[in-house]
Structure formats: structure tokens, C-alpha cells
Amino acid sequence: MTSHSFNIGAVERLSSSSDDSIAKNIAGEKMYQWTGNVGLANVSDILRASTNPLCTSVTTSYNGSNECNSNYLLDIETSSSLFYWTINAYSSKSGGNSRRTWCGLMDGSYVRVNLNFTSSMDSAPRPVVFLKADITLTGQGTASNPFTIMS
């Protein structure tokens, strides 16, 4: 593993999807950074993993019914549900949300970025690490033939 600067700023949900964009979400994430070896996924990582062109922002994902489906970070096929934390706090113009954070959610066919109370037991961490450039991998990165780090 190698040390990485994680963008940990809060991501704001706006009142209208048309006012929001992944670029605005990333700008919020970049407001604060933390450097370490292990972190969590960003909200923008989950949004950008969707192949659905309607997945345009955290507001769209939160307000919509399934705009961020077709997402390899949320579609795990073998389980009926998945909830995991992101590294970004939730914010809104109305305030009063300091106890909430964003999480990835897949519940049946319902896929989105959601918010939850930080005290919730529904979500779990999914660690993110950055690997050094000089490692060697084998495997195809699939469930049946995962990557294996050789050196």
C-alpha cells in the first residue's frame, strides 16, 4: 500500500437535481483532505461507477428511484442488500445534519447513494487502499478469478 490524500469534504444535497452535478460534488469533497493508508470510497467514486447517463449528481441519486443503477460498486448480485459508508459527510442548506453521512445502498433492484445517521448499524466500512506502482498482479479481477498481489 501507499499513502494517499483522501478528499473528505462534505457533499451537499441540493433542492433540485438540475442545480447539482458530479463536478459540484467533487468540489465539496476537495474542501478537506486527509492523508493516510486506508480510507473509504468517495460519493463521487460511487456516482462515476454508474454506467447510467442519468446518474448526474448525489441529488439525482438520492431523489431518484434508480438513476445510479448499473453500478459495479453497488451491484453485488449475490446479496439482496448492501449498505456501506462513504468518507464524505452529508450537508444541506437547511443545516442541522452534522450526524449524517452518505452511504452506498443496494436493496434489491434499488441502487443509489443514500444518507444515514452515523450511529446507524445498517452500514459498514468498505476499506479503500492505493497500491504502489511497482506491484505485480495475477488474475482477471472477477469473482471467480480475483486479482492476487504477487509482489
Rosetta blueprint (number, residue, H / E / L):
1 M L
2 T E
3 S L
4 H E
5 S E
6 F E
7 N E
8 I L
9 G L
10 A L
11 V E
12 E E
13 R L
14 L L
15 S L
16 S L
17 S H
18 S H
19 D H
20 D L
21 S L
22 I H
23 A H
24 K H
25 N H
26 I H
27 A H
28 G H
29 E H
30 K L
31 M L
32 Y L
33 Q E
34 W E
35 T E
36 G E
37 N L
38 V E
39 G E
40 L L
41 A L
42 N L
43 V H
44 S H
45 D H
46 I H
47 L H
48 R H
49 A L
50 S E
51 T L
52 N L
53 P L
54 L L
55 C L
56 T L
57 S L
58 V H
59 T H
60 T H
61 S H
62 Y H
63 N H
64 G L
65 S L
66 N L
67 E L
68 C L
69 N L
70 S L
71 N E
72 Y L
73 L L
74 L L
75 D L
76 I L
77 E L
78 T L
79 S L
80 S L
81 S E
82 L E
83 F E
84 Y E
85 W E
86 T E
87 I E
88 N E
89 A E
90 Y E
91 S E
92 S L
93 K L
94 S L
95 G L
96 G L
97 N L
98 S L
99 R L
100 R E
101 T E
102 W E
103 C E
104 G E
105 L E
106 M E
107 D E
108 G L
109 S L
110 Y E
111 V E
112 R E
113 V E
114 N E
115 L E
116 N E
117 F E
118 T L
119 S L
120 S L
121 M L
122 D L
123 S L
124 A E
125 P L
126 R L
127 P L
128 V E
129 V E
130 F E
131 L L
132 K L
133 A L
134 D L
135 I L
136 T L
137 L E
138 T E
139 G L
140 Q L
141 G L
142 T L
143 A L
144 S L
145 N L
146 P L
147 F L
148 T E
149 I E
150 M L
151 S L
